[in-house]
Amino acid sequence: MSKLIIEARINEYAGRGANPNVPWSPAEIAEDAAQCRAAGASIVHFHARAEDGAPEHDPAVYADIMTRMHASSDVLVHPTLGAATLDAVPEKRMDHVIALAGDPATRADFAPMDMGSANLDYYDPAAKRFHTTDVIYKNTTGTLQHFAKAVGEAGIKHYVVTWNLGFTRQALAFMDMGLLPEPLFLVFVLTGDNLLVGHPGTPEGLDAHLQMLPADRNIEWGVCNHGGDLLPLVDKIITEGGHIAIGLGDHPYSELGQPTNADVIAHVAERAKALGREVASPQDTRSILAMS
């Protein structure tokens, strides 16, 4: 079993109503990333945000954030591509990552690939209604082939995201085609009660994914729970050899009080220690995933 890779998912599109510690500005994101690194994270995933918390897609803002992150710690950098919030030709969602890869100060270590299209309408179980009915995150097979080639040519590690079994099967097909090299870093996105596209954040939801993984392929798998609490699955993931992606971007973690992202990361690192599994440093993570 490899060392545990902990990724901090620090903001996504989360507001501050449930937890005011969600970082938005470039300075806040970089400081939060350094604190997460000190707490045990080897990867930080972030979304650029405007001063009011709105999604920000300006490549200059991404460059500012990644420059600050690289200057403040050795944590591995994983920016978002943007999803349904970005009204652009799908292939263009990768442009800012590729364009910034030539400069070490602004280079991402990972680029995410969501391996299929999804309905991202949020459901309100109490009211028994959807907030929207037409939000689609579109990732055609052609777009994903473009992403796979562009990321590989830029020398960035593919971060392969799967929300359900169809996504997982697509990822395995891309491996068969030689578009996704081994070792593959495959992250299962479980989802809470408000987003129905993913498997639920339960042992059964995770096991459905794990049963699809072939034993003869070199795959390192991780788990997040977008819109849900991942803590009940932490021990299972640690003891079964998976990796953990967690943070205030997904859930406020009020059961820990009003934590910072670093507090959440430290909690996971402590569980790993208690269960006898070492936590990976950024250099360990590079070695596990065969990154340059």
N, C-alpha and C positions, 0 to 999 in steps of 0.2 A: 504494500500500500504506500503510495507516495505521500509526501507531506501535504497538509491541508492548505489549499489556496483559498484565501478569504478576499473577496471583492467587496468594496464599499460602494453601494448604490446610493449616492449621497443626496440627490435631489429630484430626479425625474421631472415631473410637472407638479410636484406636491406644493400645496399652500402651506401657510404657517399657522392656520387656525388651531390645529390639533397639537402642533409642536413648533415653537418659534425658532428652533435651531436649524431649520432647513436652509442651507446656503444658497444664495442667489447671485451675488456680484462676483466678478472674477477674483477679487481679493478674498472674499469669504470662501469661495470654492477651493482656492489654492491652500488657504490656511486649514480648512476642514480636511483636505486631502493629506496634508502633512501630519495632522493629528491622527487620522485613521492609520497612516503608515506606522506611526509610533505605537499604536494600539495593536497592530498585528496584520493589517491589510497589506497585501502585495499589489493589488489592482484597485484603481478608483474609476468608477463610471460616473460621468456627469452629463448634464444637459446645460448648455448655455442659457442664461436667463436674463431678462431685462431688469431694470431697477424695481419695477412693479411686480416682478415675478413672471411676466409673460414669456413665452418661448422666444428665444433669440437665435437667429440663423446666420448672422453676419460672420463670415470667415475671420474677420479681424478680431472679433470677440473670442472666437475659439483659439486663435493664435495667442492672444493675450493670456487666456486662461492656461493654456498648455505651457507657455513660457514660464509663467509663475509656478506651475506645478513642478516642472523639471528643475527649477531653481531652488525650490524649497525642500525637496526630498527625492529619493530614488524610486518612488512608487511608480508602477506601470500605469500608463494613461490609456483610458478607454472612453473616447467621446461618443455621443450619440450621432445617428444620422438624421434624426427627426423622422416622424412617422406621418400620421394623418394631419398633423399640424402644419406640414410644409406643403404648400401648393406649388409643386414643381414637377418637371419630368422625372420619373422615378430614378433614372440613372444619375441625375444631377445630385441626388442626396449624398453621394459619395465624394463629390468634387472637393469639398473643403478638406476632407481627410487626406485625399491624394495630393492636393495642391500644397499642403503644409508638410508633407512627409519628407521633402527634400532638405529641410533645415532641422538639425538635431534639436533645436530649441522649441520647435513647434511640431515635432513628429509624434504621432500617436503610436502606441505599441500594439493596439488592437483596433480592428474595424468590425462592427457588428453586421451580421447577415441574418435577418429573420427569414426562415426558409419556407415562406408561403404568404398568402394573403389572408386577411382576417377582418371580421366585423368588430369594430372597437366601440360599439354603442354601450354606454353604461346603463346598467339595470338597477332599479331601486326595488329590492325585495319587499320592503314594507309597503310601499305604494303600489307594488305590482305593475310597474310601468318602466319603459325605457326613457332616458333623458333625451336621446336622439335615436334616429332610425336609419341613418344613411352614412355613417362614418366607416369608411373602408380603408384599411392599410393595404395598399396594393403592391405586391411583389411577384411579378410574373416570373416564370422560369427563365425567360430571356434576360430579364433584369438581374436575376440572381447569378446567372452565368457571367454577365458583365461584371458584377461585383466581385465574384470569385477570382476572375482573371486580373482585374484591376488591383485588388488587394495583394494578390500574389506578386504581381509585377512591381508593386511599390515596396515589397519586402516587409509588409505588415502582417501580423498574425491574424488569421481568420477567427472571429469570435462567433460561433455558429449558434443561433438562437432558435429553439423549437418550442412552440406553444401547445402542440398536440401531436398525436401519432402521425398525422399526415405530414407535418413539418419534419418529424424525425425520419420518416421514410424518404422524404425528399433529400435530406442531408446525406443519408446512406447512399442514395443514388448518385449524388454528386461525388462522394468518395469513390464509388465504382468507376465513375467517368474520369477520375484523376483531377477533378477541379478543387477538391479539398484534401490537402495532404495530411498524412498522419505524422505525429499524433494530433488527432482532432480535439479541439476544445469545444465541447457541446454543452450548452447550458439550457436546462429545462425551465421554462417560465410557467410556473403554476400561477393561478389567479384566484383572487378573492370572490366574494359573492356578487360584486358589482360588475365584473367583467367575465363574461361567460365563455370566451373563446378558448381559454386554457383549461387544463386539467385542474381540479380543485386541489387546494393545498393540504392534502391528506396523504397518509402512507399509501393508500390505494391509488391515488392520482399519480404519485411519483413512481410506484411500482409498474404502472401501465407503461410508462416510458422505458424503465429499466429493462423490462422483458423484451423490448424491441432491439436492444443493443447486441450485435453479434460478438461472440466470444473471441473471434479470430481477428478483430480489428483493434488498433491502438487508439482508444478513445478515453480521454479524461472528461468526466461529466461533472457538471455543477448544477445548482438549483437556486432559483429565486422564487419569491411569492409576490407577484405584482398586485398591489392592493390588498394584501393579506399578511398575516403573521407567520413568519417562517420559523420562529423559535420552537414550536412543538415538533418540528422535523429535524432540528439541528443535530440531535444525538444520532438519529438514524442515518443521516447523511455522513456524519463523521465516521461512524463505525462501519459503514458499507463502502467507504472508499471514495465518496464524492467530494465535491468542493462547494463552497457556500458563497452566495452573492446576496448581500443584505444591507439594508439601510433605510433612512428616513424618507427616501424617495418612494418607497413601497408602502411603508406603514409607520405610524408615529411611535410605536413601541411604548405606549403609555404604561404598560405593565412594568416597565423599568423606571417609571417616574416621568421625567421630561428629559430624556437622554439626548446627548449629542450623537452624531454618527460614530465618533470614536468610542463612546460608551457602549454602543451596540456591538462594535467590532471587538472590544475588550471582553465583553460577555461571551462571545463565540470563541475567542481564543482561550478563555478560561475553561470552557467546556471541553475544548480539544485537549487541553493539558490534563484535565481530570480523566479523560477517556484514553489517555496514553498515545495521542497522535500529535506529532510535531506540526507547528505552523510554518508554512513556507514564506521565506523572504522573497523580495523581487528577483534576486538571482536564482534562488531555488525554483521559482516559477518559470523563469526563462529556461532552466535546465529541463524541468518536467515537460514543458510544451515545445522543446526544441526550437526556441526562438533565438534569433541572432542578437 
